[in-house]
């Protein structure tokens, strides 16, 4: 069997599992199957060009970097001045106010920026080289644009961006109900692209509408006043998942939603409070690792029990959710 034939057969099998009714040889569009077909087209192109062994691996790595939006050769300072449409990102007034001579985007890499102060100091910032991880919910990640990273790990030229990113582990919470979703953040540590853990321990809170750095002692004081405790957040999310986002099919999902929407406010409050007591388990930082999307789905569906079978507190939560669903749906 040739490698091209093997690859096509694998894509056909995967597509069949994705959508049993899709004709792999047609020009019709199906999101999942079309992805397999595109990948197969790229694979066949490499094989038709005669790549194998070392050259195949080398070509594959080039393709991966291009798909990741990463340059193939190191970025140099000169690259910032080689584009035809060089334009400062900020107005003259902004530059003057911040003591800057220029603020330029790299023509070769749109995520990379160069700032130069009036006294000639040059710094670089790559908006895509890091992201935040919610330390209480590791599957929750979001974009990072924090200056501390550039101070700890300054970018120098020539710059070779890596595929792996800096992962910034942080905790966010609400200490004052007037401040929206959250108003306090603690940045605990960073995992570098090489896998090294670097402790950071920087703490911030919103004061008079502006984010200010605070001491760890004051941070802990605010943490004790926290409004959106972990048990509350997870209990609320589990109930939402159970009735709105874990049904085996669309009809069942609509039925669960309608039935729970009609449930009395008193019973909904009772449901939440009883579940919240069980979710106090998650207030212990040693148990944050269990707070993932995959785990919440498992607890609500009763599937993938191997994820929690050895943790009695999680089994108790799964049992409660199963009983709650049965009680509510029996009222249909």
N, C-alpha and C positions, 0 to 999 in steps of 0.2 A: 504494500500500500504506500503510495507516495504521500509526502507530508501535506501537500495541497489537498489531496483527496481526504486525508485524515482530518484536516482542519475544517473542511467543508462539512464532513459528516458530523463533527462535534457541534458546529454551529446549527446544523439542521436539528439535531437532537435537543439542543438548548432552546431553540426557537419553538419547537413542538411543545416543550414543557411550559414555555412562556405563553403561547397562544395556539392551542390545538387546531383551531380553524384557519390559521394563517397559511397561505400558500407561499412557501419560501421562494419559489421561482417566479412569482408575480411581481409586478411593479407597484403593488398596493403598499400603503404605509401602515406599519404598526410600530409604535415607539420602541419596544423591547427588541423585536425581531429585526427591525431596521438597523439597530445598533450592532447586532451580530453580523448582519450582511455587510455593513461598512467596515467592521473589523476584519472580516474575511477578505474583502477587497484589498485592504492595505497589506494583509499577510500574503496574499497571492502575488501582489506587486513585488514584494521583496523576494519571493521565491522565483518569480519569472526573471528577475534581474540577476539570478545566479548566486544570491547570498546564502552562505551556510557557515556553520562554525563561528570563527572569530569575527568575520565580516558581518554576519547576521546580528550578532550581539552588539557590535559597534553601531550598526545602522539602527537597531532597535533603540539604543540609548539616545541616539540623535533624535529619533522620532518622538521619544518620550519627553525629552527636554523641550522640543518645539510645541508639543501638545500641552505642556505645563506652562508655556509662555516664558521659558527660561532661555537666555542667550546661549549660543554655542561656544563663544569665546569670551574671555574676561572683559568686563566693562572697564574703560579707563576714563579719566577726567576729560580727556579730549572728546570723548563720545558725546558729551553734553552740548557741544558747540558745533556739531556736524549736520544738524538738521536744517532744512530750508525754512521751516516755519517756527523758528525759535521765538518763544514769547514768554515773558515773565508771567508767572501764575497770579501775581498780586499787583495791585495798583501802586503807583508811586507813593501815595499817601500811606498805604499799609507798610511798604518797605521802610519808609522814613520813620514811621512810628515804632517799628520793631528793630530798627538799627540794621537793616539789611541792604546790601548792594544789589542782590539778585536772588531769585527763587525759581529754579529751572527744572523742568521735567525731562528725563532722559529720552531721546528719540528712539533708542534701541530697546528700552524697557520702561513701559509706561508707569510701573509701580515705584520707580526709583526717582528720587528728587535730590537736587543739590542746592544748598543755601550758602550764601557768602555774606558775611557781615561787612560793615563799612570799614572795619580795620583789617579785612582780608582773611578772616577765619572761615574755613570751608567745612561744612558738615553734610552728611548724606543720610537719607532716610528712605527705607524700602517698606512701603505700607503692606506688602504681602508676605513679609518674612516671619510673621508671628501671628498667633491667635490666642485668645483667652479660653481657658477651660474652667467651667463652673465647678469648683472643688466639691460642692455639695451634690452636683448632678453631672458626672463626668461626660455623659453623652451630649451635654449642652455646651456648644462652643460658639464663639462669636469673634468678630474682627477686633484686632488690637491696633491701637495707634497711641502708644504710651511712650513718652520721651525717655523714661528710665532705661528702656532697653538699648537705646542708642548711646546712653552714657555708659552702661555696663559692657556692651558689645558694639563699639563704634565701627561703622563701615569704613573701610579704607580702600583705596585704589591700588592695584586693579581689583575689581570686585567679581567674585564668582558665586552667584546666588545658588543655594542648595535646594534640592527638591524637598527635603525635610525642613520643617519650620520650627521656630522656637515656640514652645507651649508654655503659656503663662497661667499658672494655677491661682485663681482668685476667688474670693467670697464676696458676694454682694447681698445687701439686705436693706430693709427699711426701718429707720429708727423714729421717723416723724411722719405721721400719716398725711401731712400736708405736702409732702415732697414726691408724690407719685408712686412709681413702682419700686424704686430704691434710691437711697441717698448716701450710702456708705459702702466703701470697698476696701478689702484687705488683699494685697498681693503677697502671697506667701513664698512661692518659689517658681523657678523657670527650669524646664527641661530643654537643654540645647539640642540642636540637630544631631549631635554626636551621642545623645542619650545621657549627658551629665546633668545632675540636679544641682542647681545653684539657689541657695536661700536668698530671698529678697527682703521680706517683711517690711513692706511699705504700706501705709494706711492713710485713707482719705475719707473726707466726709463733706457734704454740701453745707456751706455756711453762707447765709445771705445770698443764695443763688449762685455761689461760686464754689468749685471744688478746692479744698484746702488740705494740705498734708497735716496729719495729726499723729500723736504718740500712740504706741501700742496700748498704753494704759487707758487712754481716752477711748480708743477703739473698743476695748473690752467693756468699758462702761456703756458705750452705745449698744454693744452686742447684747448686754443684759437687758436693755430696754427694747430690744427688737420686737417689731410688730408681726412681721411675716415669718413666723417660726417654721422650721423645716417640716415638723409634723403637720402643720396646717396646710402647707403648700402641697405636700405629697398626698394627704388625705383628699384634698380637693381634686387633684389631678387623677387619682385612682378612680374616684366616682365618675368623673368626666369620661375617663377611658372606658370604664365598665359599660356605661350606657350610650356613649357617643362614638367610640373609636376602637372597638375590639370585637364587634359582631362578625360572624363568619360570612355574611352576605349583606347586600344592600337592603333587602326587605326586612331582615332581622334587625338591622341597624335602625331603620326608620321606626319599627315597632318599639324597640327599646327606648328610643328618644321620646316618642309620643307618650308612652306609658309613664316614664319617669318625669316628664314635664307636667303630667297631670297629678303627680303625687303631692300631697299636702305639704305646706311649708314646715309644719311641725314634724312630720315624718322625715323630711329631708334634713332638718336640723339634727334629729336623732341619729340618722344614718351617718352624718358627718362626724358628730361628736364621738360616737362609738368607734368609728374607724380611726379617728384622730388619736384616741388613746392607744390603739395598737401601733400607730405610726410614730409614737414617741421613740421607738426603737431607732429611727433615723436621726434623732437629735444628737446621737453620739457620733462624733466625727469618724470613728473607726468603722461606722456602718454606711457612710456616704457612698462607698464604692458600690453598694447595692442599688443606689438610686439611679437607674438608667432606663431609657425607653424600653429596651428589651426586657428588663425585669418587670416593669409595670405592665407590659403586654402579657407576660407570662403569668403574673399574679391574677390578672383579670380574665384570662382565657382558660387557665388551668393547664395549659400546654407548657412544654419545656420545663417540667417540674425539677429537672436536674439542676436548674439554676438556683433553686432555693430549698431543695429537699432536706438539706442538712442544717438548716437554720430554723429553729422552732418558731421564732417571731414572724418570719416571713410565711411560714406555713399557716400560722394563725390568721394572718392578713388574707391569704388566699382563701382559706375556709370561710372567713367572714364575707368576702366579696362574692363567693359562690352562693352562700346562703342568702345574701341580700338580693342578688339577681333572681334567684328562684322565688323569693317572697314577692318581689315587685311584679315579676311576670305572671305569677299565679293569679294576680288580680286583673288580668286582661279579660 
